[in-house]
Amino acid sequence: MHWVINMSPISLINGFLLILSLRTGLHTIGVADAVTLSSTGSSVSFDSISYFISPYSSGTLSLEGLDLSTCVSVRGLYPVTLLSDAKAESNFSVVMETFRAVDDVFQAGFMQIIYAPNASVFEDDDIASYGVKTTRTLDESAAVPQGPYFMSASTGDVYMAYRLYSDFGGSFTEAVFATPEGSFTALSAAIEGSASLTIGVPSRLYYTASAEQPLAGVRVGIKDIYDIAGVKTGNGNRAFYNLYPPAAANSVVVQKLVDAGAIIVGKQKTSQFANGQMATADWVDYHSPFNARGDGYQDPSSSSSGAGSSMGTYPWLDIAVGSDTGGSIRGPSQLQGLFGNRPTHDAVELTGVMPLSPILDTAGFLTRDPKLWATAQEVLYGPLPAYDAYPSRILTYDFPTNASSAASGLALDFLAKLQSFLSANVSFMNLTSQWTSSGPANTTSSLTSLLNVTYAIIVSKQQTRLVRDPFYADYAAVHDGRRPFIDPSPLVRWTYADSQPDSALDEALYNKTLFMDWFNSNVLVPDPVTCSNAFMIYFTGTGMSNARNQYPRPPTVPFGFSSGRISVFAEVPDSVFPIGQAPYFSNITQHEEYLPVAVDILAAKGCDAIIAKLANDLVAAGILNVTQAGQTIYGGDVLHKREVDEQ
């Protein structure tokens, strides 16, 4: 916490004259009955690493017999390490090396002061090489988790250490941390020399996963359409953010994660009101996040843009929460080489979440690790029935038939390995032909004709009523009847909604239900042994460049039916599997770079768990990989973050 006051001579004279005028009665100024002053935490640089020190005490330690004369400190705060496990006393070196290996917050400087259950057993020679200067036995009554802290020399209070990271990819809207009351507040810290928002993450050593809290210590980013208690929800719109107060309670989704031990570190950017937007053309109120893959200037996809960007960029973040109405999780996952899921519709209650369409909205995750992905899904959707056997049929849809490109070759190679792994039969599916031959008797429309405007009608008509109209009214009430600014994409959709009669929504919902009932009875059908009678697979992340320094046509209404709309209308789970990466020539770097390649896998309604299980089994079999953050799905520094002196 730093206060710097700079006043010029003229400012000092003006200030003196103002004080003089107040004292001589030219002006009258009221004096508040009470003045409040509170700490919001502080930031420090410790061995060239930036930290945020929480303003909330985690507990109090005894200072008796503690020699601090040779220890470093800042404003009376001393870096310390707490060891809660008695085994650490006999395996000090192993424990310290483990701490450094598993935790990015812990560093050698925290070892200058050690609190342990029985510090007297430490051999001075053993611990001196680690920079330990003084030790103290940890009182049994001090119920403080192990890990690095900053301790007050005057009170013995210890405060959590948060390592600070730069959001150089522009993924977040706000950094937050939890208060003792269970709400959240802004993390007020900055990294010296960084022009970006700063995010703080607490030590992983504070948390231990358990059956009750399987996500303990897992760092999570939250899309800015989900309410977080104490934090404003902006929905990607500046006027909306400034108009309404902070949320009074967590959304159901956020609360489930918090109850499971997850650590919410910040809110992440969404394209405006969760509508699809292109990076250069449509993002006006806020700058679109950056996709770290390839040349670093590819479109990140939307609307869960911040979620995808963060997971593709930052190794210190574990998982991100997005939403998928028409592809808002799947698109960013495909383009950034992540595991991502659109779940079975209604898998989790969406109270406290801005709606695009309650009929189509879903909440899901984007992550690099399918094991964590499966755990998070179980937390959010609840335990689902376990199935030991997989479907023995694979239905391909919009899938390549020859290796005409590196990406299509990867897709065919994955399909062959999947077929072998499942011992399955593969059959090509022509959905439109099957609809024509076996579709409902009460319609003569082709599939593409029936569903051409269905999505556009549902999302535009429902969001105008549920979000736009009350927002416009509230904004006008405090701005003399004015309207707020809206980005081009949602505005086009809302304008289209106004041109359609209310009866159009009823017809769209009828057509959506017609397709859902047919699909769930004829294509992906529940099975008592394998949950789903088949897996359906389509080709999505094709490794094609879509650079953000282009000026595409203006946004249009999202008409049409495609592979990505199947799960939207049928309410079945649809998950992205990153299968590799393909080369392309970048006009920006003038080099060959690599972009992710992915496929999507669908199963019958309610069979989310078997898709997550398949992902983990394929990783165990070496068919899929846990992806990494960085320039490629296998890691590597993000291009624009490389420094000359590091090369």
C-alpha positions in Angstrom: 0.0 0.0 0.0 1.7 3.2 -1.1 0.6 6.9 -0.9 2.5 9.4 -3.0 1.6 13.1 -2.9 3.1 15.4 -5.5 2.3 19.2 -5.3 3.7 22.0 -7.3 4.5 25.4 -5.7 1.4 26.9 -7.4 -0.8 24.0 -6.0 0.6 24.6 -2.5 -0.2 28.4 -2.8 -3.7 27.6 -4.0 -4.2 25.1 -1.3 -3.1 27.7 1.3 -5.5 30.2 0.0 -8.3 27.7 0.1 -7.6 26.9 3.7 -7.4 30.6 4.5 -10.8 31.3 2.9 -12.3 28.4 4.8 -11.0 29.8 8.1 -12.2 33.3 7.4 -15.7 32.2 6.7 -15.9 32.7 3.0 -16.9 29.1 2.6 -18.5 26.7 5.1 -17.5 23.0 5.0 -19.2 20.2 6.9 -17.2 17.8 9.0 -18.3 14.2 8.9 -19.4 12.6 12.2 -17.2 9.6 11.5 -14.3 8.9 9.2 -13.6 5.3 8.1 -10.2 4.0 7.1 -9.7 0.4 6.2 -7.1 -1.7 4.4 -7.8 -3.4 1.1 -4.6 -5.3 1.3 -1.2 -4.3 0.0 1.2 -5.4 -2.8 4.9 -6.1 -2.4 7.9 -7.2 -4.4 9.6 -10.2 -2.8 12.7 -11.6 -4.5 11.5 -10.0 -7.8 8.1 -11.7 -7.5 5.0 -9.6 -7.0 2.6 -10.5 -4.2 -0.7 -9.3 -2.8 -1.0 -9.5 1.0 -4.6 -10.1 2.1 -6.1 -7.6 4.6 -7.8 -10.4 6.4 -6.0 -12.4 9.2 -6.0 -16.1 8.8 -5.0 -16.6 12.4 -2.6 -15.6 15.1 0.8 -17.1 16.0 2.8 -16.7 19.1 5.8 -14.4 18.8 7.4 -15.6 22.1 11.1 -16.6 21.7 11.2 -15.7 18.0 14.4 -13.9 16.9 13.5 -11.6 14.0 16.7 -9.5 14.1 18.2 -11.0 10.9 14.9 -11.6 9.0 13.7 -9.4 6.1 10.4 -7.6 6.4 8.3 -4.8 4.9 6.2 -2.5 7.1 6.4 -4.9 10.0 5.3 -7.9 7.9 7.6 -11.0 7.8 7.5 -13.8 5.2 6.9 -17.1 7.1 6.2 -20.7 6.4 3.8 -22.9 8.4 4.2 -26.6 8.5 1.2 -28.4 9.8 2.3 -32.0 9.2 4.7 -33.4 11.9 6.3 -35.6 9.1 7.9 -32.4 7.8 10.3 -32.3 10.7 12.0 -35.5 9.7 11.8 -34.9 6.0 12.4 -31.1 5.8 14.3 -31.1 2.6 11.7 -33.3 0.8 8.8 -31.2 2.0 10.4 -28.0 1.0 11.3 -29.3 -2.5 7.7 -30.6 -2.8 6.3 -27.2 -1.9 8.4 -25.5 -4.5 7.4 -28.1 -7.1 3.6 -28.0 -6.6 3.1 -24.3 -5.7 3.9 -21.2 -7.7 3.3 -18.9 -4.7 5.8 -20.5 -2.4 9.5 -19.6 -2.8 12.7 -19.9 -0.9 12.3 -16.5 0.8 9.3 -17.7 2.9 11.6 -20.2 4.6 13.4 -17.6 6.7 10.9 -18.3 9.5 9.5 -21.7 10.0 6.6 -22.6 12.3 6.2 -26.4 12.8 4.5 -28.8 15.3 7.8 -29.5 17.0 10.4 -27.1 15.7 13.0 -28.1 18.3 13.8 -31.3 16.4 15.2 -29.5 13.4 19.0 -29.8 12.9 20.5 -26.4 12.3 22.8 -27.7 9.7 19.9 -29.3 7.8 17.8 -26.2 7.6 20.4 -23.5 7.3 21.1 -24.4 3.7 17.5 -23.5 2.9 17.9 -20.0 4.3 16.1 -20.7 7.6 17.0 -18.1 10.2 14.6 -18.9 13.0 12.1 -21.5 14.0 9.1 -21.7 16.4 6.9 -24.5 17.6 3.4 -24.1 16.2 0.7 -23.9 18.9 -1.9 -26.6 18.7 -4.6 -24.0 19.0 -3.3 -22.2 15.8 -5.7 -23.6 13.2 -4.0 -22.1 10.2 -3.4 -24.2 7.1 0.2 -24.9 6.0 1.9 -22.7 3.5 3.5 -19.3 2.9 2.2 -16.2 4.8 3.1 -12.7 5.8 3.2 -12.3 9.6 2.8 -9.1 11.6 5.6 -8.7 14.1 3.4 -6.6 16.4 0.4 -8.9 16.6 1.4 -12.3 15.3 -1.4 -12.2 12.8 -0.7 -14.1 9.5 -2.1 -13.0 6.2 -2.5 -15.1 3.0 0.0 -14.5 0.2 -1.3 -14.1 -3.4 1.1 -14.3 -6.3 0.3 -11.6 -8.8 0.1 -12.3 -12.5 -0.4 -10.0 -15.5 -3.5 -10.5 -17.6 -1.5 -9.7 -20.7 -4.0 -11.7 -22.8 -6.8 -9.4 -21.8 -8.9 -12.3 -20.6 -10.4 -10.8 -17.4 -12.6 -7.9 -16.6 -11.9 -7.8 -12.8 -9.7 -9.6 -10.3 -11.4 -10.8 -7.1 -10.7 -12.6 -3.9 -13.0 -13.9 -1.1 -13.8 -12.1 2.1 -14.2 -13.8 5.4 -18.0 -13.3 5.1 -18.2 -15.4 2.0 -18.6 -12.6 -0.6 -16.0 -11.3 -2.9 -14.2 -8.0 -3.4 -11.9 -6.5 -6.0 -8.2 -7.4 -5.6 -6.6 -3.9 -5.6 -3.0 -4.6 -6.7 -0.8 -4.0 -9.7 2.4 -5.4 -11.1 5.1 -2.8 -11.6 5.9 -2.4 -15.3 2.6 -4.1 -16.5 0.0 -2.2 -18.5 -2.6 -5.0 -17.9 -5.0 -6.0 -15.2 -3.4 -7.9 -12.4 -4.8 -11.2 -11.1 -3.9 -12.7 -7.7 -3.8 -16.4 -6.9 -3.4 -17.9 -3.4 -1.0 -20.6 -2.5 -2.1 -24.1 -3.4 -0.6 -25.3 -0.1 -3.5 -23.8 1.9 -6.0 -26.4 0.4 -6.4 -30.1 0.5 -9.0 -31.8 -1.7 -11.5 -34.1 0.0 -14.7 -35.9 -0.7 -16.6 -32.8 0.6 -14.5 -30.4 -1.3 -13.1 -32.1 -4.4 -12.1 -28.7 -6.0 -10.3 -27.4 -3.0 -7.6 -24.9 -4.2 -8.6 -25.2 -7.8 -8.3 -21.7 -9.4 -11.3 -20.7 -11.5 -12.2 -17.8 -13.8 -15.9 -16.9 -14.1 -17.6 -15.6 -17.3 -19.0 -12.1 -16.6 -22.7 -13.2 -17.0 -22.6 -15.1 -13.7 -23.4 -13.2 -10.5 -20.6 -13.2 -7.8 -21.6 -11.8 -4.5 -20.1 -8.4 -3.9 -19.0 -8.0 -7.5 -20.8 -6.2 -10.4 -22.0 -8.2 -13.4 -21.4 -6.4 -16.7 -22.4 -8.8 -19.5 -19.8 -7.2 -21.7 -21.5 -3.8 -21.6 -20.1 -0.8 -19.9 -23.5 0.9 -19.4 -24.9 -2.2 -17.8 -21.9 -2.6 -15.5 -22.2 1.0 -14.2 -26.0 1.0 -13.9 -26.5 -1.8 -11.5 -25.1 -2.5 -8.0 -22.9 -5.5 -7.1 -24.7 -8.8 -6.9 -26.1 -9.6 -3.5 -25.6 -13.4 -3.8 -23.6 -15.9 -5.9 -25.3 -17.6 -8.8 -26.2 -21.2 -8.2 -23.3 -22.2 -10.5 -20.7 -20.1 -8.6 -22.0 -21.2 -5.2 -21.7 -24.9 -6.1 -18.1 -24.4 -7.1 -17.3 -22.3 -3.9 -18.9 -25.0 -1.8 -16.7 -27.6 -3.4 -13.6 -25.5 -2.5 -12.9 -23.7 -5.8 -11.0 -20.5 -5.6 -12.6 -17.7 -7.7 -9.9 -15.4 -8.9 -11.7 -13.1 -11.3 -14.4 -12.4 -13.8 -13.7 -13.0 -17.5 -14.7 -11.2 -20.6 -17.7 -12.1 -22.6 -18.9 -10.8 -26.0 -21.7 -8.4 -25.3 -24.8 -10.1 -23.7 -23.3 -13.5 -24.7 -24.0 -12.9 -28.4 -21.5 -14.1 -31.0 -18.9 -11.4 -32.0 -15.8 -11.2 -34.2 -12.7 -9.8 -32.5 -12.0 -6.8 -34.7 -15.4 -6.0 -36.2 -17.8 -6.2 -33.3 -16.0 -5.6 -30.0 -16.6 -1.9 -29.3 -17.3 -1.5 -25.6 -14.3 -3.7 -24.6 -11.3 -5.1 -26.4 -11.6 -8.7 -27.4 -9.3 -11.1 -25.5 -6.3 -12.6 -27.3 -5.9 -16.1 -28.5 -2.4 -17.2 -27.5 -2.1 -20.0 -30.1 -0.2 -19.6 -33.4 0.8 -16.1 -34.2 -1.2 -14.7 -31.2 -3.5 -12.7 -33.3 -6.2 -15.3 -34.1 -9.9 -14.7 -33.2 -10.6 -16.3 -29.8 -14.2 -17.1 -30.7 -17.1 -16.2 -28.4 -19.1 -15.6 -26.3 -16.9 -17.3 -23.6 -13.9 -15.5 -25.1 -12.2 -14.6 -21.8 -12.6 -18.2 -20.6 -11.0 -19.7 -23.7 -8.2 -17.0 -23.9 -7.3 -17.5 -20.2 -7.1 -21.3 -20.4 -5.0 -21.2 -23.6 -2.7 -18.6 -22.1 -2.1 -18.9 -18.4 -0.7 -22.1 -16.8 -1.5 -20.7 -13.3 -5.3 -20.9 -14.0 -6.9 -24.4 -13.7 -10.4 -24.1 -15.2 -12.8 -21.5 -16.5 -16.6 -21.4 -16.4 -18.4 -20.5 -19.6 -21.9 -20.7 -21.0 -23.0 -22.3 -24.2 -26.3 -21.3 -26.0 -25.3 -21.7 -29.6 -21.6 -22.7 -29.3 -20.1 -20.2 -26.8 -18.0 -22.8 -25.0 -17.3 -25.1 -27.9 -16.1 -22.4 -30.2 -13.4 -21.0 -27.8 -12.4 -24.6 -26.8 -12.0 -25.6 -30.5 -9.8 -22.6 -31.4 -7.6 -22.8 -28.3 -7.2 -26.5 -28.0 -9.2 -27.1 -24.9 -11.6 -29.7 -23.5 -14.9 -28.0 -23.3 -18.5 -29.1 -22.8 -22.0 -28.1 -23.6 -23.9 -30.3 -21.1 -27.3 -31.8 -21.2 -29.8 -28.9 -21.0 -31.0 -28.2 -17.5 -28.1 -30.0 -16.0 -27.7 -27.2 -13.5 -29.9 -24.3 -12.4 -29.1 -21.0 -14.0 -30.5 -18.6 -11.3 -28.2 -15.6 -11.1 -27.0 -15.9 -14.8 -27.9 -13.5 -17.5 -30.1 -15.3 -20.0 -29.6 -15.4 -23.8 -32.4 -18.0 -24.0 -33.5 -20.1 -21.0 -34.7 -22.7 -23.5 -31.1 -23.1 -24.9 -28.7 -21.8 -22.2 -26.3 -24.1 -20.5 -23.3 -23.8 -18.1 -20.0 -25.7 -18.7 -16.3 -25.6 -18.4 -13.1 -25.0 -20.5 -9.9 -26.6 -19.3 -6.7 -28.3 -20.4 -7.0 -31.3 -18.1 -9.9 -33.8 -18.6 -9.4 -35.3 -15.1 -10.2 -31.9 -13.5 -12.9 -31.4 -16.2 -14.7 -34.6 -15.0 -14.5 -33.6 -11.4 -15.8 -30.2 -12.0 -18.7 -31.6 -14.0 -19.7 -33.9 -11.2 -19.6 -30.9 -8.8 -21.8 -28.8 -11.0 -24.3 -31.4 -12.4 -24.3 -33.9 -9.5 -23.2 -37.5 -9.6 -24.4 -39.3 -12.7 -24.9 -43.1 -13.2 -21.6 -44.9 -13.9 -21.4 -47.1 -17.0 -18.6 -49.6 -17.5 -19.2 -50.3 -21.2 -19.0 -47.8 -24.0 -21.2 -47.7 -27.1 -20.0 -49.9 -30.0 -21.3 -47.5 -32.7 -19.8 -44.3 -33.9 -21.8 -42.0 -36.1 -19.8 -39.5 -38.2 -21.4 -36.2 -39.3 -19.8 -33.5 -41.4 -16.5 -35.5 -41.1 -13.7 -35.6 -43.6 -13.5 -38.6 -45.9 -9.9 -38.1 -47.0 -6.8 -36.5 -45.7 -6.9 -33.4 -47.9 -5.2 -31.3 -45.3 -3.1 -31.8 -42.2 -6.1 -31.2 -40.0 -8.4 -33.6 -41.8 -5.6 -36.2 -41.6 -5.4 -35.7 -37.8 -9.2 -36.1 -37.7 -9.2 -39.4 -39.6 -6.3 -40.7 -37.6 -8.2 -40.0 -34.4 -11.3 -41.6 -35.7 -9.4 -44.8 -36.5 -7.8 -44.9 -33.0 -11.2 -44.2 -31.4 -12.8 -47.0 -33.5 -10.0 -49.4 -32.4 -10.3 -48.3 -28.7 -14.0 -48.8 -28.6 -14.0 -51.8 -30.9 -16.8 -49.9 -32.7 -18.5 -49.9 -36.0 -18.3 -46.5 -37.8 -21.1 -45.3 -40.1 -21.5 -42.1 -41.9 -24.7 -40.2 -41.1 -26.7 -38.0 -43.4 -29.0 -36.3 -40.9 -31.1 -34.5 -43.5 -31.7 -37.7 -45.5 -32.6 -39.6 -42.4 -35.1 -36.8 -41.4 -36.6 -37.0 -44.8 -37.1 -40.8 -44.6 -38.0 -41.2 -40.9 -39.0 -37.7 -39.8 -42.3 -36.9 -38.0 -45.4 -37.4 -40.0 -46.8 -34.0 -39.0 -44.3 -32.1 -41.0 -43.3 -31.9 -44.7 -40.4 -29.4 -44.2 -36.9 -30.4 -44.8 -34.6 -30.3 -41.8 -32.7 -27.2 -43.0 -36.0 -25.4 -43.8 -37.6 -26.3 -40.5 -34.6 -25.1 -38.4 -33.3 -22.3 -40.6 -34.6 -19.4 -38.4 -35.3 -21.4 -35.2 -32.2 -20.4 -33.3 -32.3 -16.8 -34.4 -35.9 -16.4 -33.3 -35.5 -18.1 -30.0 -32.4 -16.2 -28.8 -33.4 -12.8 -30.1 -37.0 -12.8 -29.0 -36.2 -14.2 -25.5 -33.3 -11.9 -24.8 -35.1 -8.7 -25.9 -37.8 -9.5 -23.4 -35.7 -10.8 -20.5 -32.7 -8.5 -20.8 -32.9 -5.7 -23.3 -36.3 -4.3 -22.3 -35.8 -4.0 -18.6 -32.2 -2.7 -19.2 -33.4 0.0 -21.6 -36.1 1.1 -19.1 -33.7 1.2 -16.2 -31.1 3.1 -18.1 -33.7 5.6 -19.5 -35.0 6.3 -16.0 -31.6 7.7 -14.8 -30.4 9.2 -18.1 -33.3 11.4 -19.2 -34.7 8.8 -21.6 -31.5 8.0 -23.3 -30.5 4.6 -24.6 -27.3 2.9 -23.8 -24.7 1.9 -26.4 -25.0 -1.6 -27.7 -22.4 -3.5 -29.7 -23.3 -4.2 -33.4 -23.9 -8.0 -33.0 -26.6 -8.0 -30.3 -28.2 -4.9 -31.8 -28.7 -6.7 -35.1 -30.3 -9.6 -33.4 -32.5 -7.5 -31.2 -33.6 -5.4 -34.2 -34.5 -8.6 -36.0 -36.6 -9.7 -33.0 -38.6 -6.5 -33.2 -39.4 -7.3 -36.8 -40.9 -10.7 -35.9 -44.4 -11.3 -34.5 -44.7 -12.9 -31.1 -46.2 -16.0 -32.8 -42.8 -16.6 -34.4 -41.3 -17.6 -31.0 -44.1 -20.1 -30.5 -43.4 -21.6 -33.9 -39.7 -21.7 -33.3 -40.1 -23.5 -30.0 -42.5 -26.0 -31.6 -39.9 -26.8 -34.4 -37.1 -27.1 -31.8 -39.2 -29.6 -29.8 -40.1 -31.5 -32.9 -36.5 -32.0 -33.9 -35.5 -32.9 -30.3 -38.1 -35.6 -29.9 -37.2 -37.1 -33.2 -33.4 -37.0 -32.7 -33.6 -38.4 -29.2 -35.8 -41.3 -30.4 -34.0 -42.1 -33.7 -30.4 -41.0 -33.5 -28.8 -40.9 -30.1 -31.0 -43.0 -27.9 -30.6 -43.8 -24.2 -29.2 -47.3 -23.5 -29.4 -49.2 -20.2 -25.9 -50.7 -20.6 -23.8 -48.0 -22.3 -26.0 -44.9 -21.5 -26.0 -43.9 -25.1 -26.6 -46.3 -28.1 -23.8 -44.5 -30.0 -21.3 -41.7 -30.0 -21.7 -39.0 -32.7 -18.6 -37.2 -33.9 -18.1 -34.2 -36.1 -15.1 -32.2 -37.2 -14.8 -28.6 -35.7 -11.4 -27.1 -34.9 -10.0 -27.3 -38.4 -6.7 -25.5 -37.8 -7.7 -22.7 -40.2 -6.4 -19.2 -39.6 -9.0 -16.5 -38.8 -6.8 -13.5 -38.0 -8.2 -10.7 -36.0 -6.6 -7.9 -38.1 -9.2 -8.4 -40.8 -12.4 -6.4 -41.5 -15.1 -8.9 -42.2 -18.7 -8.1 -43.2 -21.0 -6.5 -40.6 -22.7 -8.9 -38.2 -25.8 -10.8 -39.4 -28.7 -12.7 -37.8 -27.6 -16.2 -37.0 -29.7 -18.1 -39.4 -29.1 -21.7 -40.5 -28.6 -25.3 -39.2 -25.3 -26.9 -38.8 -23.5 -29.6 -36.8 -23.0 -27.2 -33.9 -26.8 -26.7 -33.6 -27.6 -30.4 -33.1 -27.0 -30.4 -29.4 -28.5 -27.0 -29.0 -31.9 -28.2 -30.3 -31.7 -31.8 -29.1 -30.5 -30.9 -25.5 -27.8 -33.6 -25.6 -24.3 -33.2 -24.3 -21.6 -32.1 -26.8 -17.9 -31.9 -25.8 -14.8 -30.7 -27.6 -11.8 -33.0 -27.7 -8.5 -31.4 -28.8 -6.7 -34.0 -31.0 -3.6 -32.1 -32.2 -2.4 -29.1 -34.2 -1.9 -28.3 -37.8 0.6 -25.9 -39.5 -0.4 -22.8 -41.3 1.6 -19.9 -42.8 1.1 -16.7 -40.8 0.9 -13.5 -42.8 1.7 -11.7 -39.5 4.9 -13.5 -38.4 5.8 -14.6 -41.9 6.5 -18.0 -40.4 4.9 -21.4 -40.2 2.9 -21.5 -37.0 0.4 -24.1 -35.5 -3.2 -24.0 -34.6 -5.3 -26.5 -32.7 -7.4 -29.2 -34.3 -10.5 -30.6 -32.5 -13.5 -32.9 -32.9 -16.8 -32.8 -31.0 -18.4 -35.9 -29.5 -22.1 -36.2 -28.7 -24.0 -38.7 -26.7 -27.6 -39.3 -25.7 -29.3 -36.9 -23.3 -28.0 -37.3 -19.7 -24.8 -39.1 -20.8 -22.4 -36.3 -19.9 -20.4 -38.5 -17.6 -19.6 -41.1 -20.2 -18.1 -38.5 -22.5 -15.9 -37.2 -19.7 -14.9 -40.7 -18.9 -14.0 -41.4 -22.5 -11.7 -38.3 -22.6 -9.8 -39.5 -19.5 -9.5 -43.1 -20.9 -8.2 -41.8 -24.2 -5.6 -39.7 -22.4 -4.6 -42.8 -20.4 -4.3 -44.8 -23.7 -2.1 -42.1 -25.2 -4.7 -41.2 -27.9 -5.3 -37.7 -26.4 -3.1 -35.4 -24.5 -3.5 -33.0 -21.6 -2.9 -29.7 -23.4 -0.7 -26.9 -22.2 -0.9 -23.1 -22.1 1.2 -21.2 -24.5 1.8 -20.7 -28.2 1.0 -24.3 -29.0 -1.2 -26.9 -27.3 2.1 -28.5 -26.2 3.3 -25.3 -24.5 5.9 -22.7 -25.5 6.1 -19.0 -24.7 3.4 -16.7 -26.0 5.0 -14.9 -28.9 4.4 -11.3 -27.9 5.6 -12.0 -24.3 9.1 -13.1 -25.3 11.9 -10.8 -24.2 15.2 -10.3 -26.0 17.3 -10.8 -22.9 15.6 -14.2 -22.3 16.5 -15.6 -25.7 
